[in-house]
Amino acid sequence: MPPGEHHYDRVMHDAKENIFLVAARRSIDTRLITVEFDADRGPGPHEEHTLMISLRDSAIAVTAYGIPHEWLPISTDFIDSRLSRLAGGLLMDLVGKAQNAGHDL
């Protein structure tokens, strides 16, 4: 794997972990959700990303499109505030959909 690919894979892994961190901060049981960037898009690098957060073992999901790559973490321990706000909004939408379907997160 070329060095650039390893760096890109690390950035994407960290971005996914950041979404779980935002969920945990909102008291969402992270064992009940799945987080996926760029589903069905093939390997990157991509300049813009798609984020899908779903209720595990369910069709209940929320998705955001056109997330700039610059919002994702690059060798820092900080979550970009724009990504955090986006994820927080998506998670609240997911909680609402889940509750309407009779699920608790």
C-alpha positions as CSV (number, residue, x, y, z in Angstrom):
1,M,0.0,0.0,0.0
2,P,1.5,3.4,-1.0
3,P,2.1,5.8,1.9
4,G,-0.7,8.1,0.7
5,E,-3.2,5.3,0.9
6,H,-2.3,4.5,4.4
7,H,-2.7,8.1,5.5
8,Y,-6.1,8.3,3.7
9,D,-7.3,5.1,5.3
10,R,-6.2,6.4,8.8
11,V,-8.1,9.7,8.2
12,M,-11.2,7.8,7.3
13,H,-10.9,5.5,10.3
14,D,-10.5,8.4,12.6
15,A,-13.5,10.2,11.1
16,K,-15.6,7.2,11.7
17,E,-14.4,7.0,15.3
18,N,-15.2,10.7,15.7
19,I,-18.8,10.1,14.8
20,F,-19.1,7.4,17.5
21,L,-17.6,9.9,19.9
22,V,-20.2,12.5,19.0
23,A,-22.9,9.8,19.6
24,A,-21.5,8.8,23.0
25,R,-21.5,12.5,24.0
26,R,-25.2,12.6,23.2
27,S,-25.8,9.4,25.3
28,I,-26.5,7.3,22.3
29,D,-25.6,3.6,22.8
30,T,-22.9,3.3,20.1
31,R,-23.3,-0.5,20.0
32,L,-26.7,0.1,18.4
33,I,-25.5,2.2,15.4
34,T,-23.3,1.7,12.4
35,V,-21.3,4.5,10.8
36,E,-20.1,4.3,7.2
37,F,-18.4,6.8,5.0
38,D,-18.6,6.6,1.2
39,A,-20.7,3.4,1.0
40,D,-20.8,2.0,-2.5
41,R,-18.4,4.6,-3.8
42,G,-15.3,2.4,-4.1
43,P,-11.9,3.2,-2.7
44,G,-10.8,6.8,-2.3
45,P,-9.4,9.2,-2.2
46,H,-12.5,11.3,-2.5
47,E,-12.6,15.1,-2.1
48,E,-16.2,14.9,-0.8
49,H,-17.7,12.2,1.3
50,T,-21.1,10.7,2.1
51,L,-21.8,9.8,5.7
52,M,-24.5,7.2,6.6
53,I,-25.5,6.5,10.2
54,S,-27.9,3.7,10.7
55,L,-29.6,1.7,13.4
56,R,-27.9,-1.7,13.5
57,D,-30.0,-4.5,12.0
58,S,-32.6,-2.1,10.7
59,A,-33.4,-0.1,7.6
60,I,-33.5,3.1,9.7
61,A,-30.8,5.4,8.6
62,V,-29.8,9.0,8.0
63,T,-27.3,10.3,5.3
64,A,-25.4,13.4,4.6
65,Y,-23.8,14.1,1.2
66,G,-21.0,16.4,0.0
67,I,-18.9,16.5,3.2
68,P,-15.6,18.2,2.4
69,H,-12.6,16.0,3.0
70,E,-11.0,19.0,4.9
71,W,-13.6,18.5,7.7
72,L,-12.2,15.1,8.5
73,P,-9.4,14.7,11.1
74,I,-5.9,14.9,9.9
75,S,-3.4,13.8,12.6
76,T,-5.2,15.7,15.3
77,D,-7.1,14.7,18.4
78,F,-9.8,17.3,17.6
79,I,-13.1,16.9,15.8
80,D,-13.8,19.7,13.3
81,S,-16.7,21.7,14.7
82,R,-18.5,21.5,11.3
83,L,-18.3,17.7,11.2
84,S,-19.4,17.5,14.9
85,R,-22.5,19.7,14.2
86,L,-23.4,17.7,11.1
87,A,-23.0,14.4,13.0
88,G,-25.0,15.7,15.9
89,G,-27.9,16.8,13.7
90,L,-27.9,13.4,11.9
91,L,-27.8,11.5,15.2
92,M,-30.8,13.5,16.5
93,D,-32.7,12.7,13.3
94,L,-31.7,9.1,13.7
95,V,-32.9,9.0,17.3
96,G,-36.3,10.6,16.2
97,K,-36.7,8.0,13.4
98,A,-35.8,5.2,15.8
99,Q,-38.2,6.4,18.5
100,N,-41.0,6.7,15.9
101,A,-40.4,3.0,15.0
102,G,-40.4,2.0,18.6
103,H,-36.6,1.7,19.2
104,D,-34.5,3.3,21.9
105,L,-31.0,4.4,21.3
